[in-house]
Amino acid sequence: MVYAKTFKRTAAIITALLMLFAMVLTAPTASACSALELTSAEGNVYWFRTCDMDNTYNVFGENGSYIAESYLVSYPKGEAIGFVTGDVVAEHTVIGMSFSDSLALLDGINDAGLTGGLLFLDEGTETLPEDVPEGNAVMSAMEGVTYILAQCATVEEVVELCERTNIQALDVPGIPGSDLTATLHFNFVDPTGRGIVIEAADMENAGFYTVYESIGVMTNSPPYDWQMENFAKYIGDSTALKDKGITSITLEGQTIEGTPTGNDQILPGSMSAPDRLVRLAMERYFCNEGTTIPDADMLARGAGIMATNNRPVEDAAVEGAAASYTQYTVAYDISNQTMYIRPYDAVVWTSLSLAEATAETRTQYPILRGNEGASVASLSLNAAEEAPVVEKAPTANNNTGLIALVVVLAAACVVLLVVVLKKKEPQVK
């Protein structure tokens, strides 16, 4: 009896240690990402996003990050991409921002101009293997942007692909914990200016996508339908809008009627996802969805809007926000199929276009950082004759520190179990 109790106690300790480790991997990464679509005075379409997280998943592999350094990357048309769910031959050339040294893209654009990215959604669900309908494909949550951009040319094609694809949390080499969560949603925009938000947030249809027509902005949780209801309440309660006689807002052809609740509101200022969405939507409304901004000013002014709405948040006590900071801002000139990225410690943009991505294999491109990004002359870094191109397949996992932690933890558990069993072993007389 004593032996049984001791064994159970030891097993409980080991289980607790393993659960603690799992919690470290699955703890929600502080995230305040935002996305914004604008159409310039000349009629060209742009898509901006900020990547806001704490250092748990620092995209540059710094400050104790669980992941390796990220980079710009291109995938050529006609080459098979080895997703964790199987190979897919790319129908389009794709460029974008990697997530660690993996096949996952945080955001990207393809040679049809389809552009998009992933943002955090705490309510995201996955389909269990036995619940995937016959004939449907399965997509890893983390590889979703790469998977979709490699196959689709338009938003309509994204919708069609989603109808026959289920999302699962599957292990993506290079991203520890990717097999433990599917808490993501996606925003895609094509050259026509049509944008969509796709989410798998319905618990009764876990892992099945719901598609929403976008009003040109997206942030994080809660799901998009809740966000739109919250925005309607702001329109109905805003004292500034009431003073102007505005009772509805039209964005991307969608009219959101205000729903007054009797509580006067001013423009919210917190870093919570609902407040950021309201601010971005109103910024978009007051610049007439971008048409008051000429192409020549779009990069600076669009980035300025993003910076205003995604200030660094280092204090988790800020209401509705977790500690995080903008690790990078990226702008996609969809009409010219060019991306511009600026890390938090650079003052200039690194650019990469589809025209420059002429490699026949998956190719990595550097991002200007720190002092490298302190000179305007550095913008030419990615010119074909100067770019230091590195050809490299993604490694299985560059997170040696995390692997070491797993090994030590497992060894400690084994030693503890052996010691206890040895101590309580019945003595033969």
VENHURA-V423148 format. One record per residue. N is the residue number from 0. RES is the residue in one letter. PHI is phi in degrees with one decimal (* if undefined). D_CENTER is the distance of its C-alpha to the mean C-alpha in Angstrom with 2 decimals. Layout:
# VENHURA-V423148
n-><N N>
res-><RES RES>
phi-><PHI PHI>
d_center-><D_CENTER D_CENTER>
This chain:
# VENHURA-V423148
n-><0 1 2 3 4 5 6 7 8 9 10 11 12 13 14 15 16 17 18 19 20 21 22 23 24 25 26 27 28 29 30 31 32 33 34 35 36 37 38 39 40 41 42 43 44 45 46 47 48 49 50 51 52 53 54 55 56 57 58 59 60 61 62 63 64 65 66 67 68 69 70 71 72 73 74 75 76 77 78 79 80 81 82 83 84 85 86 87 88 89 90 91 92 93 94 95 96 97 98 99 100 101 102 103 104 105 106 107 108 109 110 111 112 113 114 115 116 117 118 119 120 121 122 123 124 125 126 127 128 129 130 131 132 133 134 135 136 137 138 139 140 141 142 143 144 145 146 147 148 149 150 151 152 153 154 155 156 157 158 159 160 161 162 163 164 165 166 167 168 169 170 171 172 173 174 175 176 177 178 179 180 181 182 183 184 185 186 187 188 189 190 191 192 193 194 195 196 197 198 199 200 201 202 203 204 205 206 207 208 209 210 211 212 213 214 215 216 217 218 219 220 221 222 223 224 225 226 227 228 229 230 231 232 233 234 235 236 237 238 239 240 241 242 243 244 245 246 247 248 249 250 251 252 253 254 255 256 257 258 259 260 261 262 263 264 265 266 267 268 269 270 271 272 273 274 275 276 277 278 279 280 281 282 283 284 285 286 287 288 289 290 291 292 293 294 295 296 297 298 299 300 301 302 303 304 305 306 307 308 309 310 311 312 313 314 315 316 317 318 319 320 321 322 323 324 325 326 327 328 329 330 331 332 333 334 335 336 337 338 339 340 341 342 343 344 345 346 347 348 349 350 351 352 353 354 355 356 357 358 359 360 361 362 363 364 365 366 367 368 369 370 371 372 373 374 375 376 377 378 379 380 381 382 383 384 385 386 387 388 389 390 391 392 393 394 395 396 397 398 399 400 401 402 403 404 405 406 407 408 409 410 411 412 413 414 415 416 417 418 419 420 421 422 423 424 425 426 427 428>
res-><M V Y A K T F K R T A A I I T A L L M L F A M V L T A P T A S A C S A L E L T S A E G N V Y W F R T C D M D N T Y N V F G E N G S Y I A E S Y L V S Y P K G E A I G F V T G D V V A E H T V I G M S F S D S L A L L D G I N D A G L T G G L L F L D E G T E T L P E D V P E G N A V M S A M E G V T Y I L A Q C A T V E E V V E L C E R T N I Q A L D V P G I P G S D L T A T L H F N F V D P T G R G I V I E A A D M E N A G F Y T V Y E S I G V M T N S P P Y D W Q M E N F A K Y I G D S T A L K D K G I T S I T L E G Q T I E G T P T G N D Q I L P G S M S A P D R L V R L A M E R Y F C N E G T T I P D A D M L A R G A G I M A T N N R P V E D A A V E G A A A S Y T Q Y T V A Y D I S N Q T M Y I R P Y D A V V W T S L S L A E A T A E T R T Q Y P I L R G N E G A S V A S L S L N A A E E A P V V E K A P T A N N N T G L I A L V V V L A A A C V V L L V V V L K K K E P Q V K>
phi-><* -62.2 -60.0 -63.2 -65.2 -65.4 -63.1 -63.0 -64.6 -64.7 -61.8 -64.9 -62.5 -62.5 -60.4 -63.1 -62.9 -66.6 -65.1 -62.2 -63.2 -62.7 -64.2 -61.3 -72.2 -99.3 -57.5 -55.6 -70.1 -55.6 -142.7 -137.3 -64.9 -140.0 -134.1 -146.0 -106.3 -135.9 -116.4 -72.8 -58.5 -84.9 92.4 -89.5 -99.3 -130.0 -132.4 -112.9 -152.0 -110.2 -107.0 -118.4 -147.5 -87.9 -79.9 -54.7 -121.4 -58.3 -68.4 -99.1 68.8 -115.1 57.1 77.4 -58.9 -73.1 -118.4 -82.4 -64.2 -86.3 -162.2 -79.3 -148.8 -127.0 -120.9 -79.3 -59.2 91.1 -98.2 -73.1 -107.6 -86.9 -64.4 -66.6 -94.2 127.5 -72.4 -131.9 -78.6 -64.9 -86.5 -140.9 -73.2 -127.8 -127.0 175.4 -98.6 -72.0 -119.6 63.5 -91.9 -145.0 -87.7 -83.1 -108.2 -77.3 -162.4 -176.3 -143.5 -116.1 -72.8 -96.0 91.2 -65.5 -132.0 -177.4 -159.8 -110.3 -134.3 -72.1 -140.6 -60.2 -85.5 -60.6 -123.5 -134.5 -90.7 -66.6 -51.8 -73.1 -101.3 -74.1 -60.4 -59.8 94.9 -80.6 -88.1 -120.5 -122.2 -69.5 -55.4 -68.0 -91.5 -59.3 -64.6 -60.5 -59.4 -75.3 -64.7 -70.3 -117.1 -115.1 -105.3 -136.7 -60.7 -60.2 -68.3 -63.2 -59.1 -64.6 -64.7 -65.8 -66.5 -120.9 -135.7 -110.6 -102.7 -136.3 -87.2 -121.1 -67.1 -105.8 -51.8 103.8 -127.5 -57.2 87.5 -67.3 -87.3 -108.3 -152.1 -122.3 -82.6 -142.8 -135.8 -131.3 -128.9 -127.3 -136.2 -115.8 -61.1 -74.7 94.4 -73.2 -126.8 -135.0 -116.1 -119.3 -138.6 -118.0 -111.6 -91.9 -61.2 -78.0 -133.3 -56.3 81.9 -99.8 -78.5 -112.0 -108.7 -117.6 -72.6 -80.0 -92.9 97.9 -140.3 -155.8 -129.1 -110.0 -63.5 -74.4 -58.8 -65.0 -65.4 -63.3 -60.9 -68.3 -65.2 -65.2 -64.2 -62.7 -65.3 -62.2 -59.3 -72.0 -106.6 -65.2 -66.7 -65.1 -71.0 -60.1 -60.9 -93.0 74.4 -91.7 -115.9 -152.4 -126.8 -111.5 -136.9 51.7 77.4 -102.4 -99.9 -100.4 -78.4 -65.6 -121.0 -60.4 -114.1 88.9 -110.4 -61.6 -127.6 -109.1 -60.0 -66.5 -121.2 -79.3 -92.9 -63.4 -59.4 -61.4 -69.3 -65.3 -63.7 -60.5 -63.4 -63.3 -62.3 -71.4 -58.7 -65.5 -64.9 -76.2 -101.7 53.9 63.1 106.1 -72.4 -86.8 -109.5 -73.8 -53.0 -61.5 -106.8 -63.3 -60.6 -69.1 -75.4 -63.7 -64.5 -64.4 -61.3 -64.7 -64.8 -64.2 -90.9 -129.4 -70.3 -57.7 -123.6 -97.8 -108.6 -66.4 -76.6 -59.2 -59.6 77.8 -139.9 -103.9 -62.5 -166.0 -154.0 -75.4 -75.2 -158.9 -116.1 -130.7 -126.7 -112.8 -84.5 -66.0 -64.1 -103.7 49.4 -133.4 -111.5 -129.7 -126.0 -134.4 -67.1 -63.4 -106.6 -116.4 -108.3 -125.5 -98.5 -92.9 -114.7 -149.9 -115.6 -60.3 -64.2 -79.9 -85.4 -101.1 -63.0 -90.1 -130.7 -55.2 -132.8 -100.9 -132.5 -75.9 -114.6 -64.1 -131.4 48.1 -62.9 -59.7 -94.7 -101.3 -126.9 -60.6 -62.4 -68.8 -61.4 -84.0 -54.2 -89.9 -60.9 -55.6 -77.9 -118.4 -66.4 -78.0 -85.7 -118.8 -96.3 -160.7 -80.0 -63.7 -79.2 -64.6 -174.0 -91.3 -87.7 -64.7 -63.5 -67.9 -61.3 -60.4 -62.1 -61.4 -62.2 -62.4 -63.2 -63.8 -62.7 -62.5 -63.1 -63.8 -59.7 -59.9 -65.2 -63.4 -60.2 -64.5 -63.5 -64.1 -64.7 -96.2 -65.4 -57.4 -87.0 -90.7 -110.5>
d_center-><51.99 51.13 49.49 47.35 46.25 45.41 43.42 41.42 40.81 39.65 37.35 35.90 35.28 33.55 31.41 30.49 29.54 27.34 25.71 25.15 23.41 21.21 20.41 19.36 16.85 15.61 15.91 13.01 11.19 12.03 9.14 10.04 7.41 9.32 9.95 13.58 15.81 19.31 22.37 24.84 28.60 29.18 26.99 24.14 20.56 17.72 14.02 12.53 9.31 9.19 7.06 9.12 9.93 13.33 14.87 14.34 11.45 12.64 11.10 14.72 16.21 18.28 19.79 19.86 16.31 16.00 14.61 16.27 15.82 13.18 14.70 14.90 15.96 17.86 18.77 22.16 23.40 25.71 24.38 23.38 19.95 20.38 17.63 18.32 19.64 21.93 22.46 21.49 23.33 21.16 22.75 21.01 20.34 16.68 15.45 12.14 10.29 10.41 8.87 12.29 15.26 13.99 13.59 9.82 8.18 4.94 7.11 10.82 14.17 17.14 20.87 21.22 19.02 16.35 13.09 9.57 5.84 3.24 3.40 5.84 9.12 11.99 14.22 12.54 15.39 16.53 19.78 22.45 24.03 27.27 25.73 24.22 26.65 28.87 27.69 23.99 21.47 18.89 15.33 13.34 10.13 8.36 10.37 9.82 8.84 11.72 13.88 13.90 14.34 17.06 19.00 18.72 20.34 19.95 18.16 21.23 20.71 17.16 18.91 21.60 19.43 17.68 21.22 22.09 19.00 18.02 14.93 15.63 14.33 15.83 16.22 14.48 16.83 15.53 12.97 15.31 14.73 12.50 15.61 15.84 12.96 11.33 9.73 6.88 7.64 7.56 9.40 11.97 14.97 18.07 21.00 22.93 20.57 19.76 16.29 15.01 12.58 12.59 12.58 14.51 15.65 19.38 21.02 24.03 22.17 19.66 17.21 18.55 16.53 17.55 17.10 17.48 18.72 16.63 18.61 16.47 14.17 11.24 10.00 9.37 12.22 14.89 14.61 15.22 18.95 19.51 17.81 20.20 23.11 22.39 22.28 25.57 27.09 26.28 27.95 30.90 31.32 30.55 33.83 32.93 32.34 35.48 37.49 36.52 37.28 33.75 33.13 30.28 27.41 26.70 23.41 22.69 25.98 25.11 27.45 26.34 29.61 29.91 30.78 32.85 33.01 35.74 33.61 33.50 30.18 29.31 25.97 23.79 22.81 20.68 17.06 16.40 13.82 16.89 18.69 16.01 15.80 19.60 19.93 17.67 19.52 22.80 22.07 21.37 24.54 26.74 25.93 26.70 23.17 23.46 26.89 28.60 26.67 28.13 26.21 27.77 26.16 22.78 20.81 22.47 22.56 19.09 17.75 20.33 19.08 15.56 17.36 19.61 17.01 14.86 17.71 17.47 17.95 19.83 21.81 20.45 23.53 22.14 22.29 19.17 16.89 16.12 16.81 14.10 14.14 12.51 12.04 11.81 12.22 12.10 14.41 15.15 18.84 18.71 22.51 23.04 20.13 19.24 16.21 16.78 14.83 16.21 15.48 16.72 20.05 20.89 22.89 22.53 19.99 19.58 19.83 19.57 20.83 21.28 24.96 24.54 22.65 25.97 25.79 26.88 24.58 21.04 21.15 19.38 19.78 19.93 18.27 20.86 20.89 23.43 26.90 25.90 23.96 26.90 28.86 28.46 30.14 27.14 25.35 27.45 25.92 24.22 27.45 28.56 31.68 30.02 26.64 26.77 25.13 24.42 24.47 22.99 21.78 18.99 20.69 20.73 19.61 20.25 19.89 23.67 23.75 21.91 24.16 27.15 26.29 26.14 29.47 31.16 30.13 31.34 34.53 35.24 34.96 37.35 39.81 39.87 40.59 43.29 44.99 45.19 46.45 48.99 50.22 50.74 52.16 55.50 58.45 61.07 64.61>
